Amino acid sequence: MKVSTFCKVLRDQREWHMFTFLFCTSVFLCF
């Protein structure tokens, strides 16, 4: 599963918004 797709799925879950933001930021900073 692509990171962008994974992030998009999580983003659809409002309660996971902060987690998604932190996770995606960490991934993009690392890669």
PyMOL commands that place a pseudoatom at each C-alpha (Angstrom):
pseudoatom trace, name=CA, resn=MET, resi=1, chain=A, elem=C, hetatm=0, pos=[0.000, 0.000, 0.000]
pseudoatom trace, name=CA, resn=LYS, resi=2, chain=A, elem=C, hetatm=0, pos=[1.321, 3.404, -0.959]
pseudoatom trace, name=CA, resn=VAL, resi=3, chain=A, elem=C, hetatm=0, pos=[1.918, 5.918, 1.809]
pseudoatom trace, name=CA, resn=SER, resi=4, chain=A, elem=C, hetatm=0, pos=[-0.261, 8.508, 0.060]
pseudoatom trace, name=CA, resn=THR, resi=5, chain=A, elem=C, hetatm=0, pos=[-3.144, 6.043, -0.102]
pseudoatom trace, name=CA, resn=PHE, resi=6, chain=A, elem=C, hetatm=0, pos=[-2.663, 5.053, 3.522]
pseudoatom trace, name=CA, resn=CYS, resi=7, chain=A, elem=C, hetatm=0, pos=[-2.641, 8.711, 4.563]
pseudoatom trace, name=CA, resn=LYS, resi=8, chain=A, elem=C, hetatm=0, pos=[-5.756, 9.415, 2.516]
pseudoatom trace, name=CA, resn=VAL, resi=9, chain=A, elem=C, hetatm=0, pos=[-7.619, 6.585, 4.236]
pseudoatom trace, name=CA, resn=LEU, resi=10, chain=A, elem=C, hetatm=0, pos=[-6.587, 7.811, 7.685]
pseudoatom trace, name=CA, resn=ARG, resi=11, chain=A, elem=C, hetatm=0, pos=[-7.439, 11.381, 6.767]
pseudoatom trace, name=CA, resn=ASP, resi=12, chain=A, elem=C, hetatm=0, pos=[-11.039, 10.263, 6.164]
pseudoatom trace, name=CA, resn=GLN, resi=13, chain=A, elem=C, hetatm=0, pos=[-11.176, 9.422, 9.857]
pseudoatom trace, name=CA, resn=ARG, resi=14, chain=A, elem=C, hetatm=0, pos=[-11.445, 12.795, 11.590]
pseudoatom trace, name=CA, resn=GLU, resi=15, chain=A, elem=C, hetatm=0, pos=[-10.421, 11.442, 14.983]
pseudoatom trace, name=CA, resn=TRP, resi=16, chain=A, elem=C, hetatm=0, pos=[-7.165, 10.289, 13.394]
pseudoatom trace, name=CA, resn=HIS, resi=17, chain=A, elem=C, hetatm=0, pos=[-6.364, 13.660, 11.880]
pseudoatom trace, name=CA, resn=MET, resi=18, chain=A, elem=C, hetatm=0, pos=[-3.494, 14.483, 14.234]
pseudoatom trace, name=CA, resn=PHE, resi=19, chain=A, elem=C, hetatm=0, pos=[-2.052, 10.981, 14.029]
pseudoatom trace, name=CA, resn=THR, resi=20, chain=A, elem=C, hetatm=0, pos=[-2.229, 11.114, 10.230]
pseudoatom trace, name=CA, resn=PHE, resi=21, chain=A, elem=C, hetatm=0, pos=[-0.494, 14.474, 10.157]
pseudoatom trace, name=CA, resn=LEU, resi=22, chain=A, elem=C, hetatm=0, pos=[2.343, 13.323, 12.400]
pseudoatom trace, name=CA, resn=PHE, resi=23, chain=A, elem=C, hetatm=0, pos=[2.699, 9.979, 10.662]
pseudoatom trace, name=CA, resn=CYS, resi=24, chain=A, elem=C, hetatm=0, pos=[2.754, 11.436, 7.150]
pseudoatom trace, name=CA, resn=THR, resi=25, chain=A, elem=C, hetatm=0, pos=[5.159, 14.181, 8.201]
pseudoatom trace, name=CA, resn=SER, resi=26, chain=A, elem=C, hetatm=0, pos=[7.517, 11.642, 9.739]
pseudoatom trace, name=CA, resn=VAL, resi=27, chain=A, elem=C, hetatm=0, pos=[7.391, 9.433, 6.660]
pseudoatom trace, name=CA, resn=PHE, resi=28, chain=A, elem=C, hetatm=0, pos=[8.010, 12.281, 4.229]
pseudoatom trace, name=CA, resn=LEU, resi=29, chain=A, elem=C, hetatm=0, pos=[10.838, 13.649, 6.343]
pseudoatom trace, name=CA, resn=CYS, resi=30, chain=A, elem=C, hetatm=0, pos=[12.485, 10.238, 6.537]
pseudoatom trace, name=CA, resn=PHE, resi=31, chain=A, elem=C, hetatm=0, pos=[11.998, 9.499, 2.830]
for i in range(1, 31): cmd.bond("trace and resi %d" % i, "trace and resi %d" % (i + 1))
show_as sticks, trace
zoom trace
